[in-house]
């Protein structure tokens, strides 16, 4: 029986001494054998686009990717596209969508949508009949073209109809900027885009600038972005000439970035919040601030994505995203998590930092290597109890807040009183949610904070709601303690 060479990738395991011409001849022979003798017909696209090339890249690292002509064209369109939307902030609950805020001048505001409105159908699709995944997909798709919304407004029995046309949305990457305490500011940065560094500077100045006694920089869930934006951000907090990050790769000239000589950084204490979704540029910023003892890092270990990818157009419209270098913090730590040495060829290179090696900050503190940024203080987010899960899943806070805001005027001095808590308890009981006395007592502070948050969301805007919620965030509270300690030592 004739032996057929099926595993195409075997051709790439030739001895290192073999030249390219010899290896390519083996590949062509294997390709011809498969094409002529395979039990089922195969196309060149199957063999190359789905087999040989992706298989080759899998031996390098999990982030290098091949794009066939269709995929590469889609990638280019995504890079050149502008984000569209309606300018509304909504609360997505199981089977329900509640409007929390409409941004001034946006299609939502112009149409007359108001906080508390419930969107019951989009383009004829009844929201109550959709699974959560289907609902999220519908909301995403509806932003790409004019959408017909059926809306129920509290106190109005009739269904209202709106047609919204999406417009280009310029969403700032600095999502939130407010005061946590007197002279202690808070910034939440969602990504590192072209203007992020300047936005951070402008937001810091609005909060008080150099007069601040401290700043909490929230990089949780920030997937990163542009290196230039991360470097600009670091120049706001580190002195001129300070080493920020080093780029190293086999075919890339090593380069170290430093703070420009013209920088005039802030000197107040900083606490940076990170978690498992903080990646790339977020890790460059937090890693440099940690290595230079400029900030205290709080939260959970970051994602560990510190690689440089270059995109190469190939013939016939295809493309290749290839990992060409890695990022290292000022102390020499690789931000990239180690690849599996049993699977990836880079396993024996400098892409795999030695976890046992000790790294030190400017003041001699030991910091952990091995990929990602390890917090100085590991602080976990609040857990989900049975009662909390029931209240959140049922949309009880949002629904109660909607009814309350329709009947009452809410100002910034509003507080959740014991009487209002009793009203909420009756509201829950009418909906067959009846916590025990022990459950209610243990969760009283949480319930009080969540009610105030949701009422502020609808009456005063989501930023005011976030400001309330931050007051019970364990990671934010730890950051405030750290800043207070730093100021006491001055």
Order of alpha helices (4+ residues) and beta strands (2+ residues): alpha-alpha-alpha-beta-alpha-beta-beta-beta-alpha-beta-beta-alpha-beta-beta-beta-beta-beta-alpha-beta-alpha-beta-beta-beta-alpha-beta-beta-beta-beta-beta-beta-alpha-alpha-alpha-alpha-alpha-alpha-alpha
